[in-house]
Amino acid sequence: MTVTTATTTPFRAPFAGFAAQLALIALLAGNAGLTLAGGIAGIAYGVVLCALLGAALDRAGMTFLGWANLVTFSRAILAGGVTALVTSSVLGHEIPVWLLATIATVALAMDGVDGQVARRTGTTSALGARFDMEVDAFLILVLSVYAAVSYGWWALAIGAFRYAFVAASWALPWLNAALPPRFSRKVVAAQQGVLLVVVATGLLPAWAAVLVLAVALGSLTWSFGRDIRWLYRASRLREDARTRWSMTLVTGRA
């Protein structure tokens, strides 16, 4: 898939990406012994991924995916392979752990590449940033499912945290406000994938794996908790400012 294939129509690149997703699933089926359910999960993931990306490109009026988004799209396709492997494992089928860890590691390692490419080529966009974030979030969710099967379903909270935050923002609109940039937030986010892959390798003794997962969940809880606290305080300040402004208008009219 090249940049030229990403032109003409917003859905052309997603179609090409879906073909790549099918090829990856077929490769894993032939060499990693995917179960039927694993293959279906990987294909279903590809369908949803490509449909959502095509719709997002259409809404943004983009017919050119660009190099940075192609990197992110490649990461997303690898996440589909991880999804297929994890689904097979959850259903009791033994999978090559080294292959799962390798694919996830490559996907995580590419995380910093798309941003660098976007900045160097001057192609940063809201769509690209959102796409990158969603791929990261889903990959962490799938890896947390894999960890939860072996070490307790509490580990699933690592991947579910971000989705719970989004769900809460539907009921509490003040959670949607922009946050100030923080380097520590980026560190914590990157740490989650790394720690989950380390656990996924199976090289750690059980007690060490549980400790690593606890560190991941603890740091994530701290990061989200700090941001939620900041957002709440900012919402109260905005509400107080609106109240004072309303009182000033009423007093002035009186």
Backbone as CSV, one residue per row, in Angstrom:
resi,resn,N_x,N_y,N_z,CA_x,CA_y,CA_z,C_x,C_y,C_z
1,MET,0.857,-1.193,0.000,0.000,0.000,0.000,0.886,1.234,0.000
2,THR,0.715,2.120,-0.946,1.507,3.329,-1.059,0.627,4.544,-0.862
3,VAL,1.282,5.700,-0.776,0.513,6.923,-0.597,-0.398,7.160,-1.790
4,THR,0.064,6.757,-2.983,-0.764,7.000,-4.160,-2.051,6.208,-4.118
5,THR,-2.059,5.075,-3.443,-3.291,4.303,-3.335,-4.274,4.966,-2.398
6,ALA,-3.778,5.950,-1.630,-4.642,6.605,-0.651,-5.305,7.850,-1.226
7,THR,-5.181,8.058,-2.514,-5.800,9.219,-3.117,-7.071,8.834,-3.849
8,THR,-7.729,9.796,-4.424,-8.935,9.632,-5.234,-10.197,9.550,-4.400
9,THR,-10.264,8.641,-3.439,-11.460,8.481,-2.617,-11.068,8.185,-1.187
10,PRO,-11.845,8.677,-0.191,-11.499,8.422,1.207,-11.517,6.942,1.559
11,PHE,-12.213,6.125,0.782,-12.363,4.720,1.150,-11.358,3.804,0.445
12,ARG,-10.531,4.380,-0.441,-9.605,3.526,-1.172,-8.506,2.979,-0.255
13,ALA,-7.928,3.836,0.575,-6.888,3.385,1.504,-7.432,2.373,2.509
14,PRO,-8.618,2.602,3.118,-9.179,1.578,4.007,-9.406,0.244,3.317
15,PHE,-9.825,0.248,2.060,-10.012,-1.005,1.330,-8.677,-1.739,1.187
16,ALA,-7.632,-0.986,0.837,-6.302,-1.584,0.711,-5.826,-2.103,2.070
17,GLY,-6.123,-1.347,3.124,-5.749,-1.780,4.472,-6.480,-3.030,4.893
18,PHE,-7.742,-3.145,4.490,-8.501,-4.343,4.835,-7.904,-5.574,4.150
19,ALA,-7.429,-5.392,2.920,-6.769,-6.496,2.230,-5.514,-6.915,2.994
20,ALA,-4.774,-5.933,3.508,-3.584,-6.232,4.304,-3.961,-6.952,5.599
21,GLN,-5.090,-6.532,6.198,-5.553,-7.197,7.421,-5.901,-8.655,7.154
22,LEU,-6.582,-8.919,6.049,-6.918,-10.295,5.677,-5.662,-11.122,5.440
23,ALA,-4.660,-10.508,4.813,-3.404,-11.217,4.558,-2.713,-11.582,5.866
24,LEU,-2.727,-10.663,6.833,-2.102,-10.939,8.128,-2.840,-12.064,8.853
25,ILE,-4.164,-12.034,8.829,-4.951,-13.075,9.483,-4.680,-14.426,8.825
26,ALA,-4.606,-14.439,7.502,-4.323,-15.684,6.785,-2.935,-16.210,7.148
27,LEU,-1.974,-15.301,7.266,-0.612,-15.690,7.640,-0.581,-16.297,9.040
28,LEU,-1.303,-15.667,9.960,-1.354,-16.186,11.335,-2.102,-17.514,11.385
29,ALA,-3.139,-17.655,10.575,-3.898,-18.909,10.557,-3.025,-20.056,10.070
30,GLY,-2.148,-19.759,9.111,-1.310,-20.807,8.560,-0.087,-21.130,9.389
31,ASN,0.357,-20.168,10.218,1.605,-20.369,10.956,1.457,-20.332,12.477
32,ALA,0.349,-19.788,12.963,0.161,-19.695,14.412,-1.043,-20.498,14.885
33,GLY,-1.717,-21.157,13.954,-2.840,-22.007,14.325,-4.000,-21.265,14.961
34,LEU,-4.404,-20.161,14.336,-5.554,-19.426,14.872,-6.790,-20.309,14.888
35,THR,-7.623,-20.121,15.890,-8.919,-20.784,15.886,-9.847,-20.038,14.934
36,LEU,-10.975,-20.663,14.616,-11.955,-20.000,13.758,-12.429,-18.706,14.405
37,ALA,-12.661,-18.757,15.723,-13.120,-17.562,16.434,-12.071,-16.458,16.380
38,GLY,-10.793,-16.839,16.491,-9.731,-15.855,16.407,-9.689,-15.190,15.044
39,GLY,-9.819,-15.991,13.989,-9.834,-15.439,12.641,-11.014,-14.518,12.424
40,ILE,-12.183,-14.924,12.921,-13.382,-14.094,12.773,-13.212,-12.769,13.522
41,ALA,-12.632,-12.856,14.736,-12.417,-11.637,15.524,-11.473,-10.683,14.802
42,GLY,-10.406,-11.225,14.211,-9.467,-10.388,13.482,-10.094,-9.740,12.261
43,ILE,-10.905,-10.509,11.542,-11.573,-9.976,10.349,-12.623,-8.935,10.736
44,ALA,-13.394,-9.222,11.788,-14.411,-8.272,12.247,-13.755,-6.963,12.683
45,TYR,-12.631,-7.089,13.367,-11.880,-5.897,13.759,-11.486,-5.092,12.524
46,GLY,-10.990,-5.779,11.496,-10.586,-5.107,10.270,-11.732,-4.394,9.595
47,VAL,-12.900,-5.036,9.577,-14.085,-4.411,8.966,-14.438,-3.112,9.689
48,VAL,-14.510,-3.184,11.023,-14.868,-1.994,11.808,-13.804,-0.912,11.663
49,LEU,-12.539,-1.303,11.750,-11.439,-0.343,11.626,-11.513,0.415,10.309
50,CYS,-11.613,-0.321,9.226,-11.580,0.310,7.897,-12.844,1.125,7.614
51,ALA,-13.973,0.662,8.122,-15.208,1.421,7.943,-15.149,2.747,8.705
52,LEU,-14.666,2.700,9.945,-14.573,3.925,10.742,-13.548,4.889,10.163
53,LEU,-12.422,4.352,9.685,-11.408,5.224,9.100,-11.923,5.872,7.825
54,GLY,-12.583,5.105,6.975,-13.138,5.669,5.750,-14.147,6.761,6.044
55,ALA,-15.004,6.516,7.037,-16.006,7.525,7.401,-15.342,8.775,7.963
56,ALA,-14.274,8.586,8.770,-13.569,9.733,9.343,-12.889,10.558,8.257
57,LEU,-12.282,9.897,7.289,-11.657,10.607,6.178,-12.698,11.380,5.367
58,ASP,-13.848,10.756,5.176,-14.921,11.398,4.420,-15.417,12.651,5.135
59,ARG,-15.606,12.541,6.480,-16.068,13.703,7.248,-15.045,14.833,7.209
60,ALA,-13.770,14.450,7.221,-12.711,15.466,7.215,-12.437,15.999,5.813
61,GLY,-13.112,15.439,4.818,-12.894,15.880,3.443,-11.514,15.526,2.932
62,MET,-10.948,14.435,3.453,-9.599,14.023,3.071,-9.659,12.860,2.086
63,THR,-8.911,12.982,1.000,-8.780,11.877,0.051,-7.347,11.374,0.027
64,PHE,-6.526,11.935,0.923,-5.110,11.590,0.987,-4.775,11.177,2.412
65,LEU,-4.412,9.929,2.600,-4.145,9.433,3.947,-2.852,10.006,4.497
66,GLY,-1.817,10.063,3.695,-0.544,10.641,4.135,0.350,9.621,4.807
67,TRP,1.657,9.928,4.807,2.629,8.977,5.341,2.419,8.689,6.823
68,ALA,2.169,9.721,7.611,2.015,9.527,9.060,0.817,8.634,9.381
69,ASN,-0.306,8.904,8.730,-1.490,8.084,8.961,-1.320,6.669,8.423
70,LEU,-0.488,6.516,7.394,-0.192,5.171,6.904,0.570,4.364,7.954
71,VAL,1.470,5.038,8.669,2.193,4.365,9.758,1.204,3.945,10.844
72,THR,0.315,4.861,11.214,-0.690,4.543,12.228,-1.602,3.412,11.753
73,PHE,-1.973,3.453,10.471,-2.825,2.406,9.901,-2.117,1.051,9.960
74,SER,-0.817,1.051,9.705,-0.047,-0.193,9.801,-0.055,-0.725,11.226
75,ARG,0.064,0.176,12.191,-0.006,-0.218,13.596,-1.375,-0.806,13.921
76,ALA,-2.405,-0.182,13.359,-3.768,-0.660,13.604,-3.962,-2.067,13.041
77,ILE,-3.377,-2.327,11.867,-3.487,-3.654,11.262,-2.772,-4.697,12.127
78,LEU,-1.614,-4.326,12.672,-0.913,-5.229,13.584,-1.753,-5.495,14.838
79,ALA,-2.456,-4.459,15.300,-3.349,-4.643,16.454,-4.440,-5.651,16.143
80,GLY,-4.864,-5.713,14.873,-5.836,-6.722,14.464,-5.270,-8.126,14.592
81,GLY,-3.982,-8.283,14.271,-3.335,-9.574,14.462,-3.261,-9.966,15.925
82,VAL,-2.962,-8.985,16.790,-2.936,-9.236,18.236,-4.326,-9.637,18.719
83,THR,-5.350,-8.975,18.193,-6.732,-9.299,18.560,-7.070,-10.745,18.219
84,ALA,-6.668,-11.168,17.031,-6.942,-12.544,16.606,-6.237,-13.550,17.498
85,LEU,-4.978,-13.289,17.828,-4.214,-14.209,18.677,-4.783,-14.270,20.089
86,VAL,-5.110,-13.102,20.642,-5.642,-13.062,22.005,-6.995,-13.759,22.078
87,THR,-7.837,-13.561,21.073,-9.138,-14.230,21.052,-8.964,-15.745,21.063
88,SER,-8.043,-16.244,20.262,-7.770,-17.683,20.243,-7.282,-18.164,21.605
89,SER,-6.418,-17.358,22.245,-5.879,-17.738,23.554,-6.950,-17.737,24.629
90,VAL,-7.810,-16.716,24.609,-8.869,-16.620,25.619,-9.801,-17.822,25.556
91,LEU,-9.982,-18.362,24.354,-10.866,-19.512,24.174,-10.153,-20.838,24.426
92,GLY,-8.959,-20.764,24.987,-8.272,-21.976,25.414,-7.284,-22.575,24.439
93,HIS,-7.048,-21.907,23.297,-6.112,-22.430,22.314,-4.718,-21.893,22.598
94,GLU,-3.726,-22.759,22.580,-2.356,-22.316,22.826,-1.814,-21.594,21.599
95,ILE,-1.267,-20.417,21.827,-0.718,-19.615,20.734,0.775,-19.402,20.961
96,PRO,1.519,-19.081,19.908,2.948,-18.761,20.086,3.099,-17.426,20.811
97,VAL,3.458,-17.487,22.072,3.551,-16.265,22.872,4.589,-15.312,22.287
98,TRP,5.683,-15.867,21.767,6.728,-15.019,21.200,6.202,-14.213,20.013
99,LEU,5.287,-14.812,19.253,4.728,-14.118,18.102,3.810,-12.989,18.545
100,LEU,2.989,-13.273,19.550,2.110,-12.240,20.103,2.937,-11.070,20.625
101,ALA,3.969,-11.372,21.399,4.806,-10.319,21.973,5.541,-9.539,20.884
102,THR,5.983,-10.226,19.846,6.715,-9.562,18.765,5.820,-8.592,17.997
103,ILE,4.629,-9.054,17.618,3.711,-8.187,16.872,3.325,-6.970,17.712
104,ALA,3.012,-7.205,18.995,2.631,-6.094,19.870,3.789,-5.129,20.064
105,THR,5.002,-5.653,20.185,6.179,-4.797,20.370,6.423,-3.913,19.153
106,VAL,6.289,-4.496,17.960,6.464,-3.713,16.734,5.416,-2.606,16.661
107,ALA,4.162,-2.947,16.975,3.089,-1.951,16.947,3.357,-0.820,17.933
108,LEU,3.863,-1.168,19.111,4.158,-0.149,20.124,5.377,0.683,19.732
109,ALA,6.379,0.021,19.150,7.593,0.733,18.757,7.321,1.756,17.666
110,MET,6.332,1.474,16.843,5.978,2.394,15.755,5.170,3.596,16.251
111,ASP,4.806,3.581,17.526,3.944,4.638,18.064,4.587,6.014,17.926
112,GLY,5.895,6.079,18.163,6.559,7.371,18.075,6.897,7.778,16.656
113,VAL,6.811,6.831,15.723,7.202,7.113,14.342,6.184,7.995,13.639
114,ASP,4.877,7.662,13.808,3.852,8.423,13.085,3.854,9.897,13.469
115,GLY,4.046,10.175,14.750,4.088,11.564,15.180,5.277,12.312,14.595
116,GLN,6.444,11.658,14.582,7.633,12.278,14.012,7.448,12.552,12.527
117,VAL,6.863,11.572,11.818,6.636,11.736,10.380,5.668,12.886,10.130
118,ALA,4.601,12.955,10.937,3.610,14.019,10.758,4.229,15.394,10.962
119,ARG,5.073,15.527,11.973,5.689,16.828,12.240,6.708,17.200,11.159
120,ARG,7.482,16.225,10.711,8.515,16.523,9.712,7.926,16.802,8.328
121,THR,6.775,16.229,8.050,6.145,16.445,6.741,5.069,17.516,6.789
122,GLY,4.850,18.092,7.989,3.847,19.140,8.124,2.438,18.644,7.884
123,THR,2.166,17.396,8.282,0.837,16.807,8.026,0.111,16.450,9.316
124,THR,0.422,17.148,10.402,-0.300,16.897,11.645,-1.764,17.292,11.467
125,SER,-2.658,16.538,12.082,-4.087,16.818,11.967,-4.808,16.247,13.178
126,ALA,-6.001,16.774,13.428,-6.816,16.264,14.529,-7.185,14.811,14.277
127,LEU,-7.470,14.474,13.011,-7.822,13.095,12.687,-6.653,12.157,12.983
128,GLY,-5.444,12.562,12.595,-4.277,11.729,12.835,-4.020,11.512,14.310
129,ALA,-4.160,12.575,15.104,-3.942,12.460,16.548,-4.985,11.531,17.179
130,ARG,-6.237,11.674,16.751,-7.298,10.818,17.291,-7.102,9.360,16.857
131,PHE,-6.725,9.158,15.611,-6.475,7.824,15.088,-5.375,7.138,15.890
132,ASP,-4.285,7.852,16.117,-3.158,7.318,16.886,-3.594,6.935,18.295
133,MET,-4.364,7.813,18.931,-4.809,7.566,20.296,-5.727,6.349,20.382
134,GLU,-6.632,6.209,19.409,-7.572,5.093,19.435,-6.861,3.755,19.214
135,VAL,-5.862,3.745,18.338,-5.099,2.515,18.107,-4.371,2.116,19.381
136,ASP,-3.731,3.079,20.046,-3.042,2.800,21.306,-4.007,2.224,22.344
137,ALA,-5.148,2.878,22.484,-6.119,2.473,23.497,-6.624,1.055,23.250
138,PHE,-6.911,0.738,21.993,-7.446,-0.594,21.700,-6.387,-1.673,21.891
139,LEU,-5.165,-1.394,21.483,-4.095,-2.376,21.663,-3.869,-2.671,23.142
140,ILE,-3.894,-1.638,23.960,-3.730,-1.829,25.404,-4.905,-2.615,25.980
141,LEU,-6.114,-2.352,25.477,-7.284,-3.095,25.938,-7.129,-4.591,25.638
142,VAL,-6.719,-4.923,24.420,-6.576,-6.329,24.037,-5.478,-7.009,24.854
143,LEU,-4.357,-6.321,25.055,-3.276,-6.895,25.851,-3.692,-7.082,27.309
144,SER,-4.527,-6.167,27.804,-4.997,-6.309,29.191,-5.946,-7.500,29.324
145,VAL,-6.700,-7.793,28.271,-7.547,-8.986,28.279,-6.680,-10.238,28.379
146,TYR,-5.607,-10.259,27.605,-4.697,-11.406,27.627,-4.102,-11.592,29.025
147,ALA,-3.698,-10.501,29.660,-3.130,-10.577,30.999,-4.182,-10.997,32.022
148,ALA,-5.396,-10.507,31.839,-6.468,-10.785,32.800,-6.808,-12.270,32.862
149,VAL,-6.694,-12.972,31.745,-7.015,-14.403,31.722,-6.105,-15.176,32.675
150,SER,-4.851,-14.784,32.748,-3.882,-15.508,33.567,-3.739,-14.966,34.983
151,TYR,-3.946,-13.651,35.160,-3.610,-13.046,36.448,-4.786,-12.369,37.145
152,GLY,-5.973,-12.539,36.634,-7.146,-11.975,37.297,-7.780,-10.878,36.483
153,TRP,-9.103,-10.863,36.500,-9.819,-9.917,35.649,-9.698,-8.474,36.103
154,TRP,-9.111,-8.262,37.265,-8.854,-6.882,37.696,-7.889,-6.185,36.735
155,ALA,-7.015,-6.985,36.075,-6.053,-6.411,35.144,-6.737,-5.793,33.925
156,LEU,-7.961,-6.207,33.654,-8.703,-5.653,32.525,-8.946,-4.156,32.706
157,ALA,-8.911,-3.695,33.963,-9.112,-2.270,34.235,-8.057,-1.408,33.555
158,ILE,-6.883,-1.963,33.299,-5.817,-1.202,32.639,-6.277,-0.755,31.254
159,GLY,-6.886,-1.667,30.521,-7.357,-1.327,29.191,-8.699,-0.629,29.180
160,ALA,-9.507,-0.889,30.216,-10.867,-0.331,30.242,-10.913,1.099,30.772
161,PHE,-9.835,1.549,31.422,-9.819,2.858,32.076,-10.203,3.978,31.108
162,ARG,-9.569,3.985,29.952,-9.800,5.068,29.004,-11.232,5.050,28.478
163,TYR,-11.763,3.849,28.236,-13.132,3.742,27.725,-14.148,4.119,28.808
164,ALA,-13.831,3.819,30.052,-14.704,4.237,31.152,-14.717,5.758,31.267
165,PHE,-13.552,6.365,31.045,-13.464,7.823,31.091,-14.323,8.448,29.988
166,VAL,-14.253,7.890,28.785,-15.058,8.393,27.669,-16.548,8.252,27.971
167,ALA,-16.928,7.077,28.519,-18.333,6.858,28.857,-18.799,7.856,29.916
168,ALA,-17.940,8.124,30.903,-18.296,9.076,31.953,-18.467,10.486,31.394
169,SER,-17.695,10.815,30.363,-17.781,12.162,29.782,-19.118,12.406,29.097
170,TRP,-19.827,11.338,28.720,-21.154,11.523,28.130,-22.133,12.060,29.167
171,ALA,-21.960,11.626,30.408,-22.839,12.082,31.482,-22.301,13.342,32.155
172,LEU,-20.986,13.532,32.107,-20.348,14.678,32.750,-19.560,15.458,31.701
173,PRO,-20.201,16.385,31.020,-19.554,17.098,29.904,-18.274,17.832,30.290
174,TRP,-18.106,18.196,31.549,-16.902,18.917,31.939,-15.645,18.066,31.763
175,LEU,-15.809,16.751,31.631,-14.653,15.879,31.391,-14.112,16.031,29.971
176,ASN,-14.878,16.683,29.097,-14.454,16.852,27.711,-13.563,18.067,27.501
177,ALA,-13.353,18.855,28.532,-12.525,20.056,28.382,-11.079,19.676,28.054
178,ALA,-10.382,20.597,27.404,-8.983,20.351,27.034,-8.100,20.322,28.271
179,LEU,-7.156,19.394,28.275,-6.212,19.266,29.378,-4.892,19.948,29.026
180,PRO,-4.194,20.485,30.012,-2.868,21.046,29.727,-1.906,19.912,29.387
181,PRO,-0.987,20.123,28.462,-0.036,19.061,28.119,0.848,18.713,29.305
182,ARG,1.051,17.431,29.508,1.927,16.965,30.585,2.783,15.818,30.074
183,PHE,4.073,15.912,30.254,4.977,14.855,29.822,4.722,13.571,30.593
184,SER,4.391,13.708,31.875,4.146,12.526,32.706,2.979,11.701,32.174
185,ARG,1.966,12.373,31.593,0.827,11.647,31.025,1.275,10.768,29.861
186,LYS,2.166,11.298,29.028,2.677,10.536,27.900,3.508,9.350,28.374
187,VAL,4.288,9.565,29.438,5.116,8.495,29.978,4.251,7.356,30.504
188,VAL,3.222,7.712,31.260,2.327,6.698,31.823,1.618,5.940,30.713
189,ALA,1.162,6.648,29.691,0.466,6.004,28.582,1.378,5.024,27.851
190,ALA,2.612,5.444,27.583,3.566,4.566,26.897,3.941,3.371,27.764
191,GLN,4.009,3.594,29.057,4.393,2.540,29.994,3.417,1.373,29.988
192,GLN,2.136,1.662,29.789,1.123,0.612,29.854,1.395,-0.496,28.838
193,GLY,1.621,-0.114,27.600,1.866,-1.108,26.565,3.122,-1.910,26.821
194,VAL,4.184,-1.224,27.238,5.453,-1.907,27.502,5.298,-2.941,28.619
195,LEU,4.667,-2.548,29.709,4.504,-3.459,30.839,3.599,-4.638,30.489
196,LEU,2.560,-4.378,29.714,1.657,-5.460,29.321,2.344,-6.462,28.395
197,VAL,3.215,-5.977,27.518,3.962,-6.892,26.654,4.944,-7.717,27.473
198,VAL,5.593,-7.090,28.436,6.510,-7.824,29.310,5.780,-8.965,30.013
199,VAL,4.587,-8.667,30.508,3.781,-9.706,31.166,3.364,-10.768,30.155
200,ALA,3.009,-10.350,28.943,2.535,-11.283,27.920,3.597,-12.296,27.499
201,THR,4.877,-11.940,27.641,5.938,-12.869,27.248,5.939,-14.139,28.097
202,GLY,5.380,-14.051,29.298,5.367,-15.209,30.183,6.705,-15.510,30.824
203,LEU,7.660,-14.601,30.684,8.992,-14.832,31.237,9.070,-14.516,32.732
204,LEU,8.101,-13.739,33.225,8.117,-13.362,34.635,7.430,-14.417,35.495
205,PRO,7.926,-14.631,36.717,7.166,-15.485,37.630,5.832,-14.821,37.959
206,ALA,4.880,-15.596,38.406,3.523,-15.086,38.612,3.502,-13.871,39.535
207,TRP,4.247,-13.925,40.636,4.210,-12.807,41.586,4.762,-11.527,40.953
208,ALA,5.803,-11.671,40.106,6.384,-10.498,39.452,5.430,-9.935,38.400
209,ALA,4.743,-10.826,37.686,3.777,-10.372,36.685,2.648,-9.592,37.344
210,VAL,2.160,-10.093,38.470,1.100,-9.393,39.202,1.596,-8.031,39.678
211,LEU,2.850,-7.982,40.141,3.420,-6.718,40.603,3.517,-5.710,39.454
212,VAL,3.963,-6.181,38.300,4.078,-5.301,37.132,2.698,-4.770,36.728
213,LEU,1.709,-5.631,36.724,0.351,-5.200,36.380,-0.178,-4.203,37.401
214,ALA,0.140,-4.429,38.673,-0.303,-3.506,39.721,0.349,-2.136,39.545
215,VAL,1.626,-2.130,39.155,2.314,-0.858,38.901,1.656,-0.129,37.720
216,ALA,1.342,-0.884,36.665,0.695,-0.284,35.499,-0.652,0.323,35.873
217,LEU,-1.462,-0.437,36.600,-2.784,0.056,36.987,-2.677,1.216,37.971
218,GLY,-1.724,1.132,38.894,-1.555,2.205,39.871,-1.143,3.520,39.225
219,SER,-0.198,3.452,38.298,0.252,4.679,37.622,-0.864,5.259,36.747
220,LEU,-1.643,4.386,36.129,-2.749,4.848,35.295,-3.830,5.506,36.150
221,THR,-4.106,4.911,37.300,-5.093,5.479,38.217,-4.653,6.857,38.696
222,TRP,-3.369,6.969,39.016,-2.828,8.266,39.451,-2.953,9.305,38.345
223,SER,-2.588,8.936,37.108,-2.631,9.881,35.995,-4.055,10.334,35.688
224,PHE,-4.975,9.379,35.594,-6.368,9.737,35.331,-6.956,10.533,36.489
225,GLY,-6.622,10.119,37.711,-7.145,10.811,38.874,-6.712,12.266,38.922
226,ARG,-5.456,12.505,38.610,-4.953,13.889,38.593,-5.642,14.718,37.522
227,ASP,-5.843,14.122,36.330,-6.505,14.854,35.249,-7.965,15.133,35.572
228,ILE,-8.636,14.151,36.150,-10.048,14.346,36.512,-10.178,15.444,37.567
229,ARG,-9.268,15.439,38.523,-9.282,16.479,39.560,-9.074,17.855,38.936
230,TRP,-8.140,17.962,37.982,-7.875,19.237,37.321,-9.099,19.687,36.531
231,LEU,-9.720,18.756,35.805,-10.899,19.086,35.002,-12.057,19.536,35.885
232,TYR,-12.213,18.887,37.038,-13.305,19.263,37.936,-13.075,20.673,38.484
233,ARG,-11.865,20.951,38.935,-11.569,22.276,39.465,-11.744,23.348,38.386
234,ALA,-11.317,23.029,37.171,-11.470,23.994,36.075,-12.943,24.241,35.777
235,SER,-13.761,23.207,35.876,-15.196,23.372,35.614,-15.848,24.239,36.686
236,ARG,-15.394,24.074,37.935,-15.944,24.901,39.012,-15.544,26.363,38.837
237,LEU,-14.303,26.582,38.398,-13.857,27.954,38.167,-14.665,28.606,37.043
238,ARG,-14.923,27.848,35.979,-15.723,28.386,34.879,-17.147,28.681,35.335
239,GLU,-17.701,27.797,36.157,-19.056,27.993,36.658,-19.124,29.219,37.565
240,ASP,-18.122,29.395,38.427,-18.087,30.568,39.303,-17.970,31.847,38.486
241,ALA,-17.152,31.789,37.415,-16.986,32.979,36.566,-18.295,33.329,35.869
242,ARG,-19.010,32.310,35.402,-20.305,32.562,34.748,-21.313,33.130,35.734
243,THR,-21.275,32.619,36.965,-22.202,33.118,37.990,-21.928,34.581,38.311
244,ARG,-20.637,34.922,38.474,-20.282,36.319,38.778,-20.661,37.235,37.621
245,TRP,-20.459,36.768,36.401,-20.804,37.566,35.225,-22.315,37.803,35.150
246,SER,-23.088,36.760,35.455,-24.550,36.901,35.446,-25.007,37.891,36.506
247,MET,-24.406,37.802,37.697,-24.778,38.721,38.777,-24.409,40.145,38.417
248,THR,-23.267,40.303,37.715,-22.847,41.640,37.318,-23.843,42.240,36.318
249,LEU,-24.300,41.416,35.395,-25.267,41.899,34.411,-26.584,42.299,35.094
250,VAL,-27.042,41.435,36.016,-28.290,41.725,36.719,-28.158,42.990,37.539
251,THR,-27.031,43.116,38.263,-26.817,44.311,39.107,-26.730,45.561,38.246
252,GLY,-26.034,45.449,37.106,-25.882,46.601,36.225,-27.216,47.061,35.657
253,ARG,-28.067,46.117,35.313,-29.384,46.464,34.779,-30.260,47.070,35.848
254,ALA,-30.073,46.572,37.080,-30.891,47.122,38.165,-30.522,48.567,38.435
